[in-house]
Amino acid sequence: MDISVATYPEIKLLLDGEWIAAGERKSQPVINPSTGEVLAQVPHASASDLDRALAAADRAFASWRATSAYDRRRILGRVADLLRERATEIAPLTVLEQGKPLAEAMADVATAADMFEWFAEEGRRAYGRLIPPREAGRRMLVTLEPVGPVAAFAPWNVPAITMSRKVGASLAAGCPVIYKPSEETPATAMAVARILIEAGVPEGVLQIVLGDPDMISRHLMGSPIIRKVTFTGSTPVGRQLARLSAENLQRLTMELGGHAPVLVFDDVDIETTVRGAVATKFRNTGQICTAPTRFLVQDAIAERFTEAFAEAARNLKVGDGFDPATQMGPCANPRRVEAMERLVADAEARGGRVVTGGKRIGNAGCYFEPTVLADLPDDALAMTTEPFGPMAIVRRFSTLDEAIGVANSLRYGLAGYIHSTSAARIARASEALNVGCIAVNNWQVSAPETPFGGVGDSGYGSEGGLEGLQAYLAIKFIHEGA
Ligand code: NAD
């Protein structure tokens, strides 16, 4: 594939159907994490840009909610088709701005297409119901209505997928959406937005804003026009948005961080488990909220598992996302590299073992070695803080109760993984793990048709599944008859 920096687009805002270049606005650079090179400048939306977006969303709501579910399906179905057709144009943008290997970026676009397709169909199944009335001649109806204009805030790790979850659900439910991608990955969002417009999404129904995240979220959420807020990102920012939502009582979906426990019992095939573990752990350089992170491994196999896991991690080919041999790209930004260094330094200071990795690679770009730590005390930073990077921690356990105790010791509760051939162990562990989604003897905790979300400090609400659509629908009860 022939791709160069020159193909990276000029970044623009999308307000009321119009693409708007930076002009006199403040801006900030987008940086290729593989090379450190500046790709483009991101314009910062001003307060008047945001007011324009709010007014347009308010206007667009009247017509989009009146567009039939059948027509909305047609448009969103076309989005899915176009995403599949244009995957080779979109995926390289993700590689440039985010760093992941091209094959992973292609998989992101494929998942985004599946997600739009799911919501396109599910929008037609937003059924209400009839409740048997108390008196003859009356009717008791429950209808579902779009909740209203949405403000959606997304991070930089899987830009096409996050957009499909939030925009797909909003539009399928009949809600216009003001979407703020991460300023670090704006081109993927712009490319997906262009497809939505081409597929027939009307002016004002999808808008893209970029700039100062704090200023934008305060401004949008300070308006009563916004009725629903969806955020994917860190727990501290989630808390801040939850506070902001109090003023206008906006509904919230919060997909926050995680620190997923993986329970590996001594009855598993080590080789198979390690193969899946390494592929899942280091996908997207570990920058996935559901990434398996705390590997709790039963005593009898702990040493062999740790060695095999470290060996496989060490053999991963780390490099630029456009190199077909690359299995793991750079971290997406310098903050992640610094976080990795902090966690490794703390682990070493507390007597932990760096089984493999632990260091940044080279001087250019945001490269960090696939890292496996072991023998850490339970209060080491790496055991308690979400690494969100290429780091796995192996911790031994002897009994199931001990493993559950460690797994549930954090306030996070997003994904959990169980590997065992014992039905009894699987049943006990899946019941006891305090998380929102569990993969048993596999590594997949989400799909477009399944609800995805966490508990505790990992947030609340679901994206995907029928629950993902319901998050954008308000319930109305109508009682007819004299
Ligand atoms: P961060 O918390 O500063 O930002 C996370 C995302 O939220 C960014 O895209 C940012 O633009 C946005 N954001 C920040 N402040 C905001 C505000 N006031 N209003 C609206 N959006 C705002 O952290 P970061 O350094 O970008 O990412 C690191 C941490 O974020 C990770 O440790 C991880 O916990 C979390 N994260 C989680 C996910 C996820 O999928 N749940 C994805 C990316 C990052």
Residues whose N, C-alpha, C, O or C-beta is under 5 A from the ligand:
A	BS01	NAD	F153 A154 P155 W156 N157 S182 P213 D214 S217 T232 G233 S234 V237 E255 L256 G257 C289 R335 E386 F388
